[in-house]
Amino acid sequence: MPRYREFRFRAVTALQRHVVNPLSTRLPTQCLLETTGRTSGLPRRTPVGGRRAGPAFWIVSEFGEKAQYVRNIQADPRVRVRIGRRWYTGTAHLLPQDDPRARLRKLPLFNSAAVRAVGTNLLTVRIDLDELD
């Protein structure tokens, strides 16, 4: 089973990196998470399917701590999030104690279904936003 999980991880991340992410980052309605690259120091933008709830923005990583944006958050939790056409700054927190499957029921349906379908190690991420409308 671990070989299958590794194959699935590599296949999905390759598809996301080369096809899905370049297309979806151009959509004005797509939420984007901007982290700082842990080795390059450059901004890295990742399309995410999350939802704002009060002063926080919630997402679930389908590959947990193996996801590049999660590894970047571990190195530097200061992030930016584009919700609609507006950018917000905030601090990301990894929440391994949270129930990611329950959290997915509160997030956008299409993205949640995809995360459940391909995810192998779900991890909840909460971003505390600095400035609000």
LOGU-686789 format. One record per residue (C-alpha): residue number from 1; chain; x negated, y negated, z negated. Coordinates in steps of 0.1 Angstrom, whole numbers, plus 5000, padded with zeros to 4 digits. Layout:
N
nr = NUM kette = A X = X Y = Y Z = Z
...
//
This chain:
133
nr = 1 kette = A X = 5000 Y = 5000 Z = 5000
nr = 2 kette = A X = 4972 Y = 4975 Z = 4993
nr = 3 kette = A X = 4960 Y = 4978 Z = 5029
nr = 4 kette = A X = 4994 Y = 4970 Z = 5042
nr = 5 kette = A X = 4997 Y = 4940 Z = 5019
nr = 6 kette = A X = 4963 Y = 4927 Z = 5031
nr = 7 kette = A X = 4973 Y = 4933 Z = 5068
nr = 8 kette = A X = 5006 Y = 4915 Z = 5062
nr = 9 kette = A X = 4988 Y = 4886 Z = 5045
nr = 10 kette = A X = 4963 Y = 4882 Z = 5074
nr = 11 kette = A X = 4990 Y = 4885 Z = 5101
nr = 12 kette = A X = 5014 Y = 4860 Z = 5085
nr = 13 kette = A X = 4987 Y = 4834 Z = 5076
nr = 14 kette = A X = 4973 Y = 4836 Z = 5112
nr = 15 kette = A X = 5008 Y = 4831 Z = 5126
nr = 16 kette = A X = 5014 Y = 4802 Z = 5102
nr = 17 kette = A X = 4980 Y = 4786 Z = 5108
nr = 18 kette = A X = 4980 Y = 4788 Z = 5146
nr = 19 kette = A X = 5017 Y = 4785 Z = 5156
nr = 20 kette = A X = 5042 Y = 4776 Z = 5129
nr = 21 kette = A X = 5023 Y = 4749 Z = 5110
nr = 22 kette = A X = 5011 Y = 4729 Z = 5140
nr = 23 kette = A X = 5047 Y = 4727 Z = 5153
nr = 24 kette = A X = 5065 Y = 4721 Z = 5120
nr = 25 kette = A X = 5041 Y = 4694 Z = 5107
nr = 26 kette = A X = 5054 Y = 4672 Z = 5136
nr = 27 kette = A X = 5090 Y = 4675 Z = 5126
nr = 28 kette = A X = 5101 Y = 4643 Z = 5106
nr = 29 kette = A X = 5125 Y = 4663 Z = 5084
nr = 30 kette = A X = 5098 Y = 4689 Z = 5074
nr = 31 kette = A X = 5084 Y = 4685 Z = 5039
nr = 32 kette = A X = 5047 Y = 4683 Z = 5038
nr = 33 kette = A X = 5023 Y = 4690 Z = 5010
nr = 34 kette = A X = 4989 Y = 4672 Z = 5012
nr = 35 kette = A X = 4961 Y = 4686 Z = 4991
nr = 36 kette = A X = 4924 Y = 4678 Z = 4991
nr = 37 kette = A X = 4902 Y = 4705 Z = 5006
nr = 38 kette = A X = 4882 Y = 4721 Z = 4978
nr = 39 kette = A X = 4850 Y = 4723 Z = 4999
nr = 40 kette = A X = 4855 Y = 4697 Z = 5026
nr = 41 kette = A X = 4871 Y = 4670 Z = 5005
nr = 42 kette = A X = 4894 Y = 4663 Z = 5035
nr = 43 kette = A X = 4932 Y = 4660 Z = 5033
nr = 44 kette = A X = 4949 Y = 4692 Z = 5042
nr = 45 kette = A X = 4986 Y = 4692 Z = 5052
nr = 46 kette = A X = 5008 Y = 4722 Z = 5048
nr = 47 kette = A X = 5045 Y = 4724 Z = 5057
nr = 48 kette = A X = 5065 Y = 4736 Z = 5027
nr = 49 kette = A X = 5102 Y = 4744 Z = 5020
nr = 50 kette = A X = 5108 Y = 4728 Z = 4987
nr = 51 kette = A X = 5134 Y = 4706 Z = 4970
nr = 52 kette = A X = 5132 Y = 4676 Z = 4948
nr = 53 kette = A X = 5150 Y = 4678 Z = 4915
nr = 54 kette = A X = 5148 Y = 4646 Z = 4895
nr = 55 kette = A X = 5111 Y = 4636 Z = 4890
nr = 56 kette = A X = 5098 Y = 4669 Z = 4903
nr = 57 kette = A X = 5094 Y = 4687 Z = 4936
nr = 58 kette = A X = 5095 Y = 4725 Z = 4935
nr = 59 kette = A X = 5080 Y = 4751 Z = 4959
nr = 60 kette = A X = 5073 Y = 4788 Z = 4959
nr = 61 kette = A X = 5040 Y = 4801 Z = 4974
nr = 62 kette = A X = 5046 Y = 4834 Z = 4992
nr = 63 kette = A X = 5010 Y = 4845 Z = 4986
nr = 64 kette = A X = 5004 Y = 4831 Z = 4951
nr = 65 kette = A X = 4968 Y = 4822 Z = 4944
nr = 66 kette = A X = 4956 Y = 4835 Z = 4977
nr = 67 kette = A X = 4973 Y = 4806 Z = 4995
nr = 68 kette = A X = 4948 Y = 4780 Z = 5006
nr = 69 kette = A X = 4969 Y = 4751 Z = 4994
nr = 70 kette = A X = 4972 Y = 4768 Z = 4959
nr = 71 kette = A X = 4934 Y = 4772 Z = 4958
nr = 72 kette = A X = 4931 Y = 4735 Z = 4967
nr = 73 kette = A X = 4955 Y = 4727 Z = 4939
nr = 74 kette = A X = 4934 Y = 4747 Z = 4914
nr = 75 kette = A X = 4904 Y = 4726 Z = 4924
nr = 76 kette = A X = 4923 Y = 4693 Z = 4924
nr = 77 kette = A X = 4959 Y = 4691 Z = 4913
nr = 78 kette = A X = 4964 Y = 4655 Z = 4926
nr = 79 kette = A X = 4986 Y = 4659 Z = 4957
nr = 80 kette = A X = 5009 Y = 4640 Z = 4980
nr = 81 kette = A X = 5043 Y = 4652 Z = 4992
nr = 82 kette = A X = 5063 Y = 4639 Z = 5022
nr = 83 kette = A X = 5100 Y = 4642 Z = 5016
nr = 84 kette = A X = 5120 Y = 4630 Z = 5046
nr = 85 kette = A X = 5099 Y = 4601 Z = 5059
nr = 86 kette = A X = 5085 Y = 4589 Z = 5025
nr = 87 kette = A X = 5052 Y = 4600 Z = 5009
nr = 88 kette = A X = 5050 Y = 4605 Z = 4971
nr = 89 kette = A X = 5019 Y = 4611 Z = 4950
nr = 90 kette = A X = 5020 Y = 4636 Z = 4921
nr = 91 kette = A X = 5003 Y = 4662 Z = 4901
nr = 92 kette = A X = 5008 Y = 4699 Z = 4909
nr = 93 kette = A X = 5013 Y = 4726 Z = 4883
nr = 94 kette = A X = 5011 Y = 4763 Z = 4889
nr = 95 kette = A X = 5037 Y = 4781 Z = 4869
nr = 96 kette = A X = 5030 Y = 4819 Z = 4868
nr = 97 kette = A X = 5055 Y = 4823 Z = 4839
nr = 98 kette = A X = 5084 Y = 4809 Z = 4860
nr = 99 kette = A X = 5107 Y = 4834 Z = 4878
nr = 100 kette = A X = 5099 Y = 4826 Z = 4915
nr = 101 kette = A X = 5129 Y = 4847 Z = 4928
nr = 102 kette = A X = 5153 Y = 4828 Z = 4907
nr = 103 kette = A X = 5136 Y = 4795 Z = 4918
nr = 104 kette = A X = 5140 Y = 4805 Z = 4955
nr = 105 kette = A X = 5178 Y = 4806 Z = 4949
nr = 106 kette = A X = 5176 Y = 4768 Z = 4942
nr = 107 kette = A X = 5155 Y = 4759 Z = 4972
nr = 108 kette = A X = 5164 Y = 4756 Z = 5009
nr = 109 kette = A X = 5180 Y = 4788 Z = 5022
nr = 110 kette = A X = 5161 Y = 4794 Z = 5054
nr = 111 kette = A X = 5126 Y = 4788 Z = 5039
nr = 112 kette = A X = 5135 Y = 4809 Z = 5008
nr = 113 kette = A X = 5146 Y = 4838 Z = 5030
nr = 114 kette = A X = 5113 Y = 4837 Z = 5049
nr = 115 kette = A X = 5092 Y = 4835 Z = 5017
nr = 116 kette = A X = 5111 Y = 4865 Z = 5003
nr = 117 kette = A X = 5106 Y = 4884 Z = 5035
nr = 118 kette = A X = 5069 Y = 4880 Z = 5039
nr = 119 kette = A X = 5057 Y = 4871 Z = 5004
nr = 120 kette = A X = 5036 Y = 4896 Z = 4985
nr = 121 kette = A X = 5027 Y = 4876 Z = 4954
nr = 122 kette = A X = 5052 Y = 4848 Z = 4947
nr = 123 kette = A X = 5042 Y = 4818 Z = 4926
nr = 124 kette = A X = 5062 Y = 4788 Z = 4915
nr = 125 kette = A X = 5046 Y = 4753 Z = 4920
nr = 126 kette = A X = 5060 Y = 4722 Z = 4904
nr = 127 kette = A X = 5048 Y = 4688 Z = 4915
nr = 128 kette = A X = 5055 Y = 4660 Z = 4890
nr = 129 kette = A X = 5060 Y = 4629 Z = 4912
nr = 130 kette = A X = 5045 Y = 4596 Z = 4901
nr = 131 kette = A X = 5069 Y = 4572 Z = 4917
nr = 132 kette = A X = 5106 Y = 4576 Z = 4924
nr = 133 kette = A X = 5132 Y = 4558 Z = 4945
//
